[in-house]
Amino acid sequence: MARRTKPVRVGVIGAGRGAMFAQSYHVSPDSETVALCDRDAPRLRVAAKQLKIPGLKLYTDLDKFLKHAMDAVIVASDGPLHAEHTCLALEAGFHVQSEVPMDYTQEGCTRIIETVERTGLKYMFAENYQYIPHMATLKRWIKRGKFGQVVYAEAEYVHDVRNMDYRDDEGNYYTWEEARKHPKAKRAWRSGVHPISYITHSLGPLLHILDDRVTQVSCLSTGCHTAPHDGNPDAEVAIFKCRSGAVIKILCAHSIASPGHNWCTLLGTKGSVVMPRGTATLPAVYFEGESKPHTWEPIPWDKINAKLPPEAKKWGHGGSDYFLAGGFLRAILEDRPIPIDHYRGADYTIPGIVACRSAENGGLLMPVPDLRPDVRNNFRVRKANVQVGL
Ligand SMILES: NC(=O)c1ccc[n+]([C@@H]2O[C@H](COP(=O)([O-])OP(=O)(O)OC[C@H]3O[C@@H](n4cnc5c(N)ncnc54)[C@H](O)[C@@H]3O)[C@@H](O)[C@H]2O)c1
C-alpha cells in the first residue's frame, strides 16, 4: 500500500485538462495525486512522462482505477460522460470534483444530484471562471449596493474550438481539415454540440455574483455555417429571466472566425460596469452621482482584480483553479459546505440544456426547472401534465 504523506489522496479521470489538476493537486500542501486514469494508453503515458509524479499509479481501466486507495476523484473526462463517471466515483465512496458542464442532459444532472443526496459525499462543480479575480470585486460592489439593483446582465463566451474537434490517442487535437490528413485522428466529443450547452463559464459567474437563478429561457441559434461538415452551430444567444426579475443575455460561440473572449457587463438602477472586449483594454464603471454624467470611468486592473496569493500563480486560468481546489479541499478536510455544490452546479448547467431545446424550437420561451428536492418532483408532475417539451 502506498505511503500516505498528505491528508487528501486524489485520483484523476482524463489526461487532458485532468493532467493540469493532477499536477496542481500534487503540489498543494493538503493533497497528493495518487492515480491517473485515461482509456487511451498513449495519452496516459505522455501525461505521466510530463507530470513526473513519483509513485503515480496509471490506469486505462476505470473499474480498476475506482478500486485504488484514495479520498477524492477529479472527473475531467469527455463532457457527455460526466454524469456516468461522477456517479461511478460517488458509488465507489469518493468525493468528486467534476468538470463543466455538470452533464449534457437534465437526466444526467438529476442522477448526480440524487446520488450525492443518497451517498452524503461531497460534490464540487468545477466552475473556475467565478473565481477570476475581478468577480470577487464585482460581488463586493453588488453587496454594497454600488450598482443599486442590477436589472440586466450580459456575458459572452467566444472560444473558437474548431482546432479541438478531432483527436488522436496521444491527445493531439486537429481541425476537421487537418484530420483529413491524419488517419489516427477521430472525431471528438466537442464536435457537433450546441455551444449554448457549454454555458457555465459565462452564466455561472453572473449567477454567483447576483446570487440568483434562472427560471425561463428563450434561445436562438445561427445554424451551422462555419463548420457545416460537423454540424457545429456557429453561435447561440439565450435570454434568461431570473428569480429576482433580472434579465440576462448570454452569447456562446465555439465555431466562429473570431479571437476569443469571456466578457460581461452589468446594468443597475444606480450604476453599471463593462469589462473590456475587442480592442478595449480596461474595464469601466459608471456610478450615478459619483462619475461624470453619462461618462464611463476606466478602472485600472489592480483596482478591480482581487489580490492573488503567490501560490495561486502555479494554478491555471489566472489562479482561479487554485481557489476552486482550495474550496473543495477545505470542504473535505474541515467538513465545510461545498462552495459550488450539486444544486448550484445544476443552476449553472440546466439553463444551457433547456436553451438547446428552445433553439431547436425556434426560440420558444421555456421554463427552467430547479432540481432541489422540494421542487424537483413538482416539476416532474407539471411536465407530465402540461407537455412543456423538455
Ligand atoms: N474549466 C475549464 O476551464 C476547462 C478547460 C478545458 C476543459 N474543461 C472540461 O474538462 C473536461 C475534459 O476536457 P479535455 O479538453 O481534457 O477533453 P479531452 O477529450 O481532451 O480529454 C478527455 C479524456 O477523458 C478520457 N476518457 C473518456 N472516457 C474515459 C473512461 N471511461 N476512462 C478513462 N478515461 C476516459 C479520454 O480518453 C480523454 O483523454 C471536459 O468536460 C471539458 O469541458 C474545462
Ligand as a Chemical Component Dictionary entry (heavy atoms), coordinates in Angstrom:
data_LIG
# 
_chem_comp.id                   LIG 
_chem_comp.type                 NON-POLYMER 
_chem_comp.pdbx_formal_charge   0 
_chem_comp.three_letter_code    LIG 
# 
loop_
_chem_comp_atom.comp_id 
_chem_comp_atom.atom_id 
_chem_comp_atom.alt_atom_id 
_chem_comp_atom.type_symbol 
_chem_comp_atom.charge 
_chem_comp_atom.model_Cartn_x 
_chem_comp_atom.model_Cartn_y 
_chem_comp_atom.model_Cartn_z 
_chem_comp_atom.pdbx_ordinal 
LIG N1  N1  N 0  -12.948 24.665 -16.678 1  
LIG C1  C1  C 0  -12.148 24.867 -17.706 2  
LIG O1  O1  O 0  -11.579 25.920 -17.855 3  
LIG C2  C2  C 0  -11.953 23.743 -18.697 4  
LIG C3  C3  C 0  -10.932 23.786 -19.637 5  
LIG C4  C4  C 0  -10.778 22.699 -20.506 6  
LIG C5  C5  C 0  -11.640 21.615 -20.413 7  
LIG N2  N2  N 1  -12.625 21.614 -19.488 8  
LIG C6  C6  C 0  -13.523 20.450 -19.330 9  
LIG O2  O2  O 0  -12.714 19.364 -18.877 10 
LIG C7  C7  C 0  -13.174 18.126 -19.436 11 
LIG C8  C8  C 0  -12.035 17.457 -20.207 12 
LIG O3  O3  O 0  -11.629 18.316 -21.242 13 
LIG P1  P1  P 0  -10.406 17.931 -22.201 14 
LIG O4  O4  O 0  -10.132 19.108 -23.030 15 
LIG O5  O5  O -1 -9.317  17.363 -21.393 16 
LIG O6  O6  O 0  -11.103 16.784 -23.079 17 
LIG P2  P2  P 0  -10.417 15.627 -23.848 18 
LIG O7  O7  O 0  -11.443 14.982 -24.721 19 
LIG O8  O8  O 0  -9.146  16.099 -24.466 20 
LIG O9  O9  O 0  -9.983  14.582 -22.691 21 
LIG C9  C9  C 0  -10.893 13.748 -22.058 22 
LIG C10 C10 C 0  -10.137 12.468 -21.699 23 
LIG O10 O10 O 0  -11.017 11.601 -20.955 24 
LIG C11 C11 C 0  -10.666 10.289 -21.321 25 
LIG N3  N3  N 0  -11.759 9.344  -21.034 26 
LIG C12 C12 C 0  -13.009 9.308  -21.563 27 
LIG N4  N4  N 0  -13.685 8.257  -21.103 28 
LIG C13 C13 C 0  -12.871 7.600  -20.263 29 
LIG C14 C14 C 0  -13.026 6.429  -19.475 30 
LIG N5  N5  N 0  -14.157 5.694  -19.477 31 
LIG N6  N6  N 0  -11.985 6.050  -18.710 32 
LIG C15 C15 C 0  -10.835 6.750  -18.712 33 
LIG N7  N7  N 0  -10.631 7.875  -19.452 34 
LIG C16 C16 C 0  -11.643 8.290  -20.210 35 
LIG C17 C17 C 0  -10.414 10.369 -22.816 36 
LIG O11 O11 O 0  -9.646  9.274  -23.311 37 
LIG C18 C18 C 0  -9.682  11.696 -22.929 38 
LIG O12 O12 O 0  -8.280  11.544 -22.941 39 
LIG C19 C19 C 0  -14.349 18.491 -20.331 40 
LIG O13 O13 O 0  -15.520 18.298 -19.628 41 
LIG C20 C20 C 0  -14.173 19.978 -20.611 42 
LIG O14 O14 O 0  -15.404 20.630 -20.828 43 
LIG C21 C21 C 0  -12.794 22.655 -18.634 44 
# 
loop_
_chem_comp_bond.comp_id 
_chem_comp_bond.atom_id_1 
_chem_comp_bond.atom_id_2 
_chem_comp_bond.value_order 
_chem_comp_bond.pdbx_ordinal 
LIG N1  C1  SING 1  
LIG C1  O1  DOUB 2  
LIG C1  C2  SING 3  
LIG C2  C3  SING 4  
LIG C2  C21 DOUB 5  
LIG C3  C4  DOUB 6  
LIG C4  C5  SING 7  
LIG C5  N2  DOUB 8  
LIG N2  C6  SING 9  
LIG N2  C21 SING 10 
LIG C6  O2  SING 11 
LIG C6  C20 SING 12 
LIG O2  C7  SING 13 
LIG C7  C8  SING 14 
LIG C7  C19 SING 15 
LIG C8  O3  SING 16 
LIG O3  P1  SING 17 
LIG P1  O4  DOUB 18 
LIG P1  O5  SING 19 
LIG P1  O6  SING 20 
LIG O6  P2  SING 21 
LIG P2  O7  DOUB 22 
LIG P2  O8  SING 23 
LIG P2  O9  SING 24 
LIG O9  C9  SING 25 
LIG C9  C10 SING 26 
LIG C10 O10 SING 27 
LIG C10 C18 SING 28 
LIG O10 C11 SING 29 
LIG C11 N3  SING 30 
LIG C11 C17 SING 31 
LIG N3  C12 SING 32 
LIG N3  C16 SING 33 
LIG C12 N4  DOUB 34 
LIG N4  C13 SING 35 
LIG C13 C14 SING 36 
LIG C13 C16 DOUB 37 
LIG C14 N5  SING 38 
LIG C14 N6  DOUB 39 
LIG N6  C15 SING 40 
LIG C15 N7  DOUB 41 
LIG N7  C16 SING 42 
LIG C17 O11 SING 43 
LIG C17 C18 SING 44 
LIG C18 O12 SING 45 
LIG C19 O13 SING 46 
LIG C19 C20 SING 47 
LIG C20 O14 SING 48 
# 
